[in-house]
Structures are given as C-alpha cells and as structure tokens.
C-alpha cells in the first residue's frame, strides 16, 4: 500500500500533516487544495455559519472516495 503525506503550514499554530492512503490524482489534489484554502480562510465567512466539527469533515472525506 502506498501512502502519501502532505504537510500544511498553519501560521501561527505550526503544521498539520495529512496522511492519505493512496496517491492523489491531479484533479483530487486540486480539490483538496481548494478545500484546505477555504477551510483555512475565515471559517464563519466561508461556510456562512459555524465550522463543522473535525469528525464530520473526516467522515465526509471517506464518502468522497466511494
């Protein structure tokens, strides 16, 4: 099994590392990049309400693979 790790700098908090179970296609990487940009913007402005909890974000990411 091939895994891929992506580290994201989140100033001033440090870094976050995503571990993916497989290599991303260019399209999937572009969608992930856009989602991260939107999530790290102003969450209340990007979503129009409170940001979802991390568990629901992870669950939604599983559904994308299906």
C-alpha distances in whole Angstrom, upper triangle without the diagonal:
4,6,10,13,17,20,23,26,29,32,34,31,29,25,22,19,16,12,11,7,7,10,13,16,19,21,18,19,23,23,21,23,26,25,25,28,30,29,30,33,36,34,37,38,35,35,39,38,36,33,30,29,25,25,26,24,20,21,22,19,17,20,19,16,18
4,7,10,13,17,20,23,26,29,31,29,26,22,20,16,14,11,9,7,5,7,11,13,16,18,16,16,20,20,18,20,23,23,22,25,27,27,27,31,33,32,35,36,33,33,37,37,35,31,29,28,25,24,25,23,20,21,22,18,17,20,19,16,18
4,7,10,13,16,20,22,26,28,25,22,19,16,12,10,7,6,5,5,7,10,13,16,18,15,14,18,18,16,18,21,20,19,22,24,23,24,27,30,29,32,33,30,30,34,34,32,28,26,25,21,21,22,20,17,19,20,16,15,19,17,15,18
4,7,10,13,17,19,23,25,23,20,16,14,10,8,6,5,7,6,6,8,12,13,16,13,11,15,16,13,15,18,18,16,19,22,21,21,24,27,26,30,31,27,28,32,32,30,26,25,24,20,21,22,19,17,19,19,15,16,19,17,15,19
4,7,10,13,16,19,21,19,16,12,10,7,6,4,6,9,10,9,10,14,15,17,14,12,15,16,13,14,17,17,15,17,20,19,19,22,25,24,28,29,26,26,30,30,28,24,23,22,18,20,21,18,16,19,19,15,17,20,18,17,20
4,7,10,13,16,18,16,14,10,8,6,5,7,8,11,12,11,11,14,14,16,13,10,13,14,11,10,14,14,11,14,17,16,15,19,22,21,25,25,23,24,27,28,26,22,22,21,17,19,20,17,15,19,19,15,17,20,18,17,21
4,7,10,13,15,13,10,6,6,4,6,9,11,15,15,14,14,17,17,19,16,13,15,16,13,12,15,15,12,14,17,15,14,17,20,20,24,25,22,24,27,27,25,21,21,21,17,20,21,18,17,20,20,17,19,22,21,21,24
4,6,10,12,11,9,5,5,6,8,11,13,17,18,17,16,18,18,19,16,13,14,15,12,10,13,13,9,10,13,12,10,14,17,17,21,21,19,21,24,24,22,19,19,19,16,19,20,17,17,20,20,17,20,22,21,21,25
4,6,9,8,6,4,7,9,11,15,17,21,22,20,20,22,21,22,20,17,17,18,15,13,15,15,11,11,15,13,10,13,16,17,20,21,19,22,24,25,23,20,21,20,18,21,22,19,19,23,23,20,23,26,24,25,29
4,6,6,5,5,7,10,13,16,19,23,24,23,22,24,23,23,21,18,19,19,16,14,15,14,11,11,13,11,8,11,13,14,17,18,17,19,22,22,20,17,18,18,16,20,21,18,19,22,22,20,23,26,24,26,29
3,5,6,8,10,14,16,20,22,26,27,26,25,27,26,26,25,22,22,22,19,17,18,17,14,13,15,14,10,12,14,15,18,19,19,21,23,23,21,19,21,20,19,23,24,21,22,26,25,24,27,29,28,29,33
4,6,9,12,15,18,22,24,28,29,29,28,30,29,29,27,24,24,24,22,20,21,20,16,16,17,16,12,14,15,16,19,20,20,22,24,24,21,19,21,21,20,23,25,22,23,27,27,26,29,31,30,31,35
4,7,9,13,16,19,22,25,27,27,26,29,28,28,26,23,24,24,20,19,20,19,15,16,17,15,12,14,15,16,19,20,20,22,24,23,20,18,19,18,17,20,22,20,20,24,24,23,26,29,28,29,32
4,7,10,14,17,20,23,25,24,24,27,26,27,25,22,23,23,19,18,20,19,15,16,18,16,13,16,18,18,21,23,22,24,26,25,23,20,21,20,18,21,23,20,20,24,25,23,25,28,27,28,31
4,7,10,13,16,20,21,21,20,23,23,24,21,18,20,20,16,15,18,17,13,14,17,15,12,16,18,18,21,23,21,23,26,25,23,20,20,19,16,19,21,18,18,22,22,20,22,25,24,25,28
4,7,10,13,16,18,18,18,21,21,22,19,16,18,18,14,14,16,14,11,13,15,13,12,15,17,17,20,22,20,21,24,23,21,18,18,16,13,16,18,15,14,18,19,16,19,22,21,21,25
4,6,10,13,15,15,15,18,19,20,17,15,17,17,13,13,16,15,12,15,17,15,14,18,20,19,23,24,22,23,26,26,23,20,19,18,14,16,18,15,14,17,18,15,17,20,19,19,23
4,6,10,12,12,12,16,17,17,14,12,15,14,11,12,15,13,11,14,16,14,14,18,21,19,23,24,21,22,25,25,23,19,18,17,13,14,16,13,11,14,15,12,14,17,16,15,19
4,7,9,10,11,15,17,18,14,13,16,16,13,14,17,16,14,18,19,18,18,22,24,23,26,27,25,25,28,28,26,22,20,19,15,16,17,15,12,15,16,12,13,16,16,14,18
4,6,7,8,12,14,15,12,11,15,14,11,14,16,15,14,18,19,18,19,23,25,23,27,28,25,25,28,28,26,23,21,20,16,16,17,14,12,14,14,11,11,14,13,11,15
4,7,9,12,15,16,13,13,17,16,14,17,20,18,18,21,23,21,23,26,29,27,30,31,28,27,31,31,29,25,23,22,18,18,19,17,13,15,15,12,11,14,13,10,13
4,6,9,13,14,11,12,15,15,14,16,19,18,18,21,23,22,24,27,29,28,31,32,28,28,32,32,31,27,25,24,21,21,21,19,16,17,17,13,13,15,13,11,14
4,7,9,11,9,9,13,14,12,14,17,17,17,20,22,22,23,26,29,28,31,31,28,28,32,32,31,28,26,26,22,23,23,20,18,19,19,15,15,17,15,12,16
4,6,8,6,6,9,10,9,11,14,14,15,17,19,19,21,23,26,25,28,28,25,25,29,30,29,25,24,24,21,22,21,18,17,18,17,13,14,15,12,11,14
4,5,5,6,9,10,10,12,14,15,16,18,20,21,22,24,27,26,30,29,25,26,30,31,31,27,26,27,24,24,23,20,19,20,18,15,16,17,13,12,15
4,6,5,6,9,10,10,12,14,15,16,18,20,21,23,26,25,28,28,24,25,29,30,30,27,26,27,25,26,25,21,21,22,20,17,18,19,15,15,18
4,5,5,6,9,10,11,12,14,15,17,18,20,21,24,24,26,25,22,23,26,28,28,25,24,25,23,24,23,19,19,20,18,15,17,17,13,13,16
4,5,5,6,9,10,11,12,14,15,16,18,20,23,22,25,24,20,21,25,26,26,22,21,22,20,21,19,16,16,17,14,11,13,13,10,10,13
4,5,5,6,9,10,10,12,14,15,16,18,21,21,24,23,20,21,25,26,26,22,22,22,20,21,20,17,16,18,16,13,15,16,13,13,16
4,5,5,6,9,10,11,12,14,15,17,20,19,23,21,18,19,23,25,25,21,21,23,21,22,21,17,18,20,17,14,17,17,14,15,18
4,5,5,6,9,10,11,12,14,15,18,17,20,19,16,16,20,22,22,19,18,20,18,19,18,14,15,16,14,11,14,14,11,13,16
4,5,5,6,9,10,10,12,14,17,16,19,19,15,16,20,21,20,17,17,18,15,17,16,12,13,15,12,10,13,14,11,12,16
4,5,5,6,9,10,11,12,16,15,19,18,15,17,20,21,21,18,18,19,17,19,18,15,15,18,16,13,17,18,15,16,19
4,5,5,6,9,10,11,14,13,16,15,12,14,17,19,19,16,17,19,17,19,18,14,16,18,15,14,17,18,15,17,20
4,5,5,6,9,10,12,11,14,14,10,11,15,16,16,13,13,15,14,16,14,11,13,15,12,11,15,15,13,15,18
4,5,5,6,8,11,11,14,14,11,13,16,17,16,13,14,15,13,16,15,11,13,16,14,12,16,17,15,17,20
4,6,5,6,10,10,14,13,10,12,16,17,17,14,15,17,16,19,18,14,16,19,17,16,19,20,18,20,23
4,6,5,8,7,10,9,6,9,12,13,14,11,13,15,15,18,16,13,16,18,15,15,19,19,17,20,23
4,6,7,6,9,10,7,9,12,12,11,8,10,12,11,14,13,10,13,16,14,14,17,18,17,19,22
4,6,7,10,11,9,11,14,14,13,11,13,14,13,17,16,13,16,19,17,17,20,21,20,22,25
4,6,9,8,7,10,12,13,13,11,14,16,16,19,19,16,19,21,19,19,23,23,22,25,27
4,6,5,6,8,10,10,10,9,13,15,16,19,18,16,19,22,20,20,24,25,24,26,29
4,5,5,6,8,8,7,6,9,11,13,16,15,13,16,18,17,18,21,22,21,24,26
4,6,5,5,5,5,6,10,13,15,18,16,15,19,20,19,20,24,24,23,26,28
4,6,5,7,9,9,13,16,18,20,19,17,21,22,20,21,25,25,24,27,29
4,6,8,10,9,11,15,16,19,17,15,18,20,17,18,22,21,20,24,26
4,5,7,7,9,12,14,17,14,13,17,18,15,17,20,20,19,22,24
4,7,9,11,15,17,19,17,16,20,21,18,20,24,23,22,26,27
4,6,9,12,15,17,15,15,19,19,18,20,23,22,23,26,27
4,6,9,12,14,13,13,17,18,17,19,22,22,22,25,27
4,6,9,12,10,10,13,15,14,15,18,19,19,22,24
4,7,8,7,7,10,11,11,13,15,16,17,20,21
4,6,6,7,9,10,11,13,15,16,17,20,21
4,6,5,6,9,10,11,13,15,16,18,19
4,5,5,6,9,10,11,13,15,16,18
4,5,5,6,9,10,11,13,15,16
4,5,5,6,9,10,11,13,15
4,5,5,7,9,10,11,13
4,5,5,7,9,11,11
4,5,5,7,9,10
4,5,5,7,9
4,5,6,7
4,5,5
4,6
4
